Amino acid sequence: MSSALETLHRDFGGDIIEPGAAQYASVRSSVLVPGSPAYVLRPKDVPDVQAAVRFAAAAGLPLSVRGGGHAFAGFGTNDDGIVIDLGNLATVELTGGHRVRIGGGATWGQVAAVLAPHGLAISSGDTKSVGVGGLTLSGGIGWKVRKYGLALDSVLEAEVVTAAGDVVRAKAGEHPDLFWAIRGGGGNFGIVTAFEFAAHPTTDVFYGRITFPASEVTAVLHGWADHLRTAPEELTSIASFANPFAGGPDAPVEIHVVFDGDDAALAARAIDPIRGLGTVLDDDVALTPYEDTLVDGVTPPPGIRLVTRSAFVDGASVPDVLRILAEVGAAPGSPFIALRSVGGAVARVPADATAYAHRRAELMFATTVAGPAPVVAAVGPALEGIWHRLTPHVSGAYANFLASATDDDVAAVYPAGTRQRLAAVKRRYDPGNLFTGNHNIRPL
Ligand SMILES: Cc1cc2nc3c(=O)[nH]c(=O)nc-3n(C[C@H](O)[C@H](O)[C@H](O)COP(=O)(O)OP(=O)(O)OC[C@H]3O[C@@H](n4cnc5c(N)ncnc54)[C@H](O)[C@@H]3O)c2cc1C
């Protein structure tokens, strides 16, 4: 250990932050989960990342890699281990045409700020502070997902530091197995120090929220899903309800929309059928710079836990799932429920082209419970009951909306065929399973 530390001090030019240091309090935890790591390493360039990875391998301590630090499962920190925090690798640069090189520790807010003046965007997520790394490596369901697909569908290549500390380039003609695996397989295969994305031109977009009374939830949800099935792919939408901070079972049903375009007539044609689904309480849809559709992330107060669980729904099961979720949302103590439409461009990519395994789903939804640990524990049995009802009608899980990482979770994220193929890639690039702070693919 002491020689590993000596080598680190010799080869590493970034910050080495240990308990007791002034900066420690601000870097020890991830956004949603507290931690007490023994070392937080903040590399300033790729050779630093290589040195940090070699130190972690030699030290034999648990390793967490932190991008934007937003994983619900708290993958970006640990107790008594090593955190490699990529926050200083956040450069965003246009490299020609619509190609954008993005550091592995950048956030989507940083990306949008650079791309907006050029009239460009990458379909990513809905929150500025979420990291490009975590969101992209496991999917990326953003405000233009039906038109441009997942965030990972726009990745052209990636620069990766493997478990051995080597730098490799992963793209279609170079390390194609790794390129396949990092598009859906999470942080299992190495540290992505830079992504190259294809951005797309964007205008201002129609963005906002249309709300309906809770009593109309059944009709609104079914009508919403039916409309999204045939709506133009410029329309992407999230339906949410039972928000405990807005009245729980009495909270309005919120339909959030983005119409990707600035033609008011086309936008109205796509959005008006949603307005006709019930009694509109509020409608603030307006032409908005795409950059402004991303909201600031909120860090929960200390002691508040968030338990998020997700699944996918295929077309035939949509009515059953919506019926159950509407009933759940109408009962006191319901989790917050949010559904995202994920058809369109996502479904057009061949199923085996990337390691993201849920391309045929029509909807992805998540339930979220938030509160102090005893409160969250108390609702645990009821939540299990809800998911027990849903299980026959849903499949898989979206890794980015999961607060746990059990074997069952990993099996839900990666169906058997995908998992076997990922394990073969893992054996090649991380045979000792150094990168475990994720929905872990074991090499064997
Ligand atoms: C407020 C909020 C809003 C969200 N909105 C959306 C949304 O609209 N759409 C959506 O799809 N998801 C969304 N998510 C989920 C989000 O995609 C996940 O939480 C994701 O894991 C966050 O990535 P991160 O880099 O911020 O997190 P981190 O915790 O830093 O990383 C998550 C995982 O990725 C790994 N990782 C991160 N960067 C790298 C890298 N450069 N190289 C290798 N491994 C890396 C980490 O080791 C870890 O395993 C949201 C989450 C929150 C909390």
The ligand as a MOL file (V3000), in Angstrom:
LIG
                    3D

  0  0  0     0  0            999 V3000
M  V30 BEGIN CTAB
M  V30 COUNTS 53 58 0 0 0
M  V30 BEGIN ATOM
M  V30 1 C -32.2440 14.9090 -10.7870 0
M  V30 2 C -32.0170 13.7780 -11.7490 0
M  V30 3 C -32.5200 13.8680 -13.0350 0
M  V30 4 C -32.3150 12.8440 -13.9570 0
M  V30 5 N -32.8360 12.9440 -15.2370 0
M  V30 6 C -32.6040 11.9610 -16.1230 0
M  V30 7 C -33.1290 12.0460 -17.4500 0
M  V30 8 O -33.8070 13.0000 -17.8220 0
M  V30 9 N -32.8720 11.0230 -18.3080 0
M  V30 10 C -32.1150 9.9360 -17.9430 0
M  V30 11 O -31.8910 9.0640 -18.7720 0
M  V30 12 N -31.5970 9.8340 -16.7000 0
M  V30 13 C -31.8370 10.8130 -15.7800 0
M  V30 14 N -31.3570 10.6930 -14.5180 0
M  V30 15 C -30.6250 9.4820 -14.1460 0
M  V30 16 C -29.1580 9.6380 -14.4930 0
M  V30 17 O -28.9700 9.3020 -15.8530 0
M  V30 18 C -28.3340 8.6970 -13.6030 0
M  V30 19 O -28.4810 9.1080 -12.2640 0
M  V30 20 C -26.8540 8.6960 -14.0010 0
M  V30 21 O -26.2320 7.6110 -13.3470 0
M  V30 22 C -26.1600 9.9740 -13.6100 0
M  V30 23 O -24.8700 10.0140 -14.1350 0
M  V30 24 P -23.7420 10.8240 -13.3380 0
M  V30 25 O -22.5130 10.7930 -14.1610 0
M  V30 26 O -24.2970 12.1340 -12.9000 0
M  V30 27 O -23.6260 9.9260 -12.0250 0
M  V30 28 P -22.4170 9.1770 -11.2990 0
M  V30 29 O -23.0060 8.7270 -10.0110 0
M  V30 30 O -21.2080 9.9890 -11.2740 0
M  V30 31 O -22.1370 7.9570 -12.2520 0
M  V30 32 C -23.1050 6.9610 -12.5210 0
M  V30 33 C -22.3830 5.6930 -12.9840 0
M  V30 34 O -21.6610 5.9500 -14.1730 0
M  V30 35 C -20.2520 5.7460 -13.9690 0
M  V30 36 N -19.5640 6.8230 -14.6750 0
M  V30 37 C -19.8770 8.1330 -14.6850 0
M  V30 38 N -19.0470 8.7930 -15.5120 0
M  V30 39 C -18.1830 7.8740 -16.0080 0
M  V30 40 C -17.1030 7.9350 -16.9300 0
M  V30 41 N -16.7490 9.0820 -17.5100 0
M  V30 42 N -16.4470 6.7870 -17.2340 0
M  V30 43 C -16.8150 5.6020 -16.6650 0
M  V30 44 N -17.8310 5.4960 -15.7810 0
M  V30 45 C -18.5110 6.6220 -15.4760 0
M  V30 46 C -20.0600 5.7760 -12.4740 0
M  V30 47 O -18.9510 5.0290 -12.0600 0
M  V30 48 C -21.3580 5.1600 -11.9780 0
M  V30 49 O -21.3100 3.7650 -12.0830 0
M  V30 50 C -31.5710 11.7080 -13.5720 0
M  V30 51 C -31.0660 11.6060 -12.2740 0
M  V30 52 C -31.2850 12.6180 -11.3660 0
M  V30 53 C -30.7570 12.4900 -9.9590 0
M  V30 END ATOM
M  V30 BEGIN BOND
M  V30 1 1 1 2
M  V30 2 1 2 3
M  V30 3 2 2 52
M  V30 4 2 3 4
M  V30 5 1 4 5
M  V30 6 1 4 50
M  V30 7 2 5 6
M  V30 8 1 6 7
M  V30 9 1 6 13
M  V30 10 2 7 8
M  V30 11 1 7 9
M  V30 12 1 9 10
M  V30 13 2 10 11
M  V30 14 1 10 12
M  V30 15 2 12 13
M  V30 16 1 13 14
M  V30 17 1 14 15
M  V30 18 1 14 50
M  V30 19 1 15 16
M  V30 20 1 16 17
M  V30 21 1 16 18
M  V30 22 1 18 19
M  V30 23 1 18 20
M  V30 24 1 20 21
M  V30 25 1 20 22
M  V30 26 1 22 23
M  V30 27 1 23 24
M  V30 28 2 24 25
M  V30 29 1 24 26
M  V30 30 1 24 27
M  V30 31 1 27 28
M  V30 32 2 28 29
M  V30 33 1 28 30
M  V30 34 1 28 31
M  V30 35 1 31 32
M  V30 36 1 32 33
M  V30 37 1 33 34
M  V30 38 1 33 48
M  V30 39 1 34 35
M  V30 40 1 35 36
M  V30 41 1 35 46
M  V30 42 1 36 37
M  V30 43 1 36 45
M  V30 44 2 37 38
M  V30 45 1 38 39
M  V30 46 1 39 40
M  V30 47 2 39 45
M  V30 48 1 40 41
M  V30 49 2 40 42
M  V30 50 1 42 43
M  V30 51 2 43 44
M  V30 52 1 44 45
M  V30 53 1 46 47
M  V30 54 1 46 48
M  V30 55 1 48 49
M  V30 56 2 50 51
M  V30 57 1 51 52
M  V30 58 1 52 53
M  V30 END BOND
M  V30 END CTAB
M  END
